[in-house]
């Protein structure tokens, strides 16, 4: 009996080690897909912007260009390249194209009630864009017009491993503005972490944007062979 219990414990240790390998591997695969997708869309955005600038394309012709490019890309590469998505890619490059990183921290001793006065900002420029989030994350960030607020949400999403749903929730709850106006930023941040959702790797692969990028149909579930 004792040997059987020992054997079961040994088996559980084996299972735990194998499970850890699979979770880490799946997480790495999803991360690589996300990175590749974001870099591809950043490059597409750059190509569109540079083509428009070199040709000095007027606004009305720019829209016509996106419509034509959309049709041709869908014919050759499947869904995911609507004119609306191409506009997002162009905006993505224009927003993140210079790889500008805003580093900030809120000074709790500062009595001013405005985000700009309450923030210490330093800017650094890097040569290449290095994506740290998924395309779905960046789509949500592009909805934030104020650059400092957008940088705040971007950095917090990276540092706290926010899911897309969590990032959207924090933006909708105006976390940045609440911190900027609060004298107790630690309490606001602590409350903001409640309800945080951590996605499993297999959930992330179901992201509609990733499925579009891989030209896969959106299904309730996928078999291992389908994902391969």
URMOTA-V462090 format. One line per field, one symbol per residue. phi: phi as a letter, one per 30 degrees, with the letter a starting at -180 (. if undefined). psi: psi as a letter, one per 30 degrees, with the letter a starting at -180 (. if undefined). A space follows every 10 residues. Layout:
BEGIN
phi=???
psi=???
END
This chain:
BEGIN
phi=.ddddddddd ddddeddddd eddddddddd dddedddddd ddddeddddd dddddhdded dddddddddd eddddcbidj bdeddddddd dddddcdchd cccbadcddd cdcceddcbc cbcbccdbdc dcbddddddd dddddddddd dedddddddc hdddddeddd dddheedddd cccbdddddd ddddidccdd edddddeedd ddddhcddcd bbdedddd
psi=eeeeeeeeee eeeeeeeeee eeeeeeeeee eeeeeeeeee eeeeeeeeee eeeefhklee feeeeeeeee eeeeefgalg hleeeeeeee eeeeegeghk kjklkkjffk fkgkeefgkj kkkkklelkj kflleeeeee effjekeeee eeeeeeeeeg hkleeeeeee efgheeeeee fkfieeeeee effkgkkkkl efeeffkeee eeefhkkjle lkleeee.
END
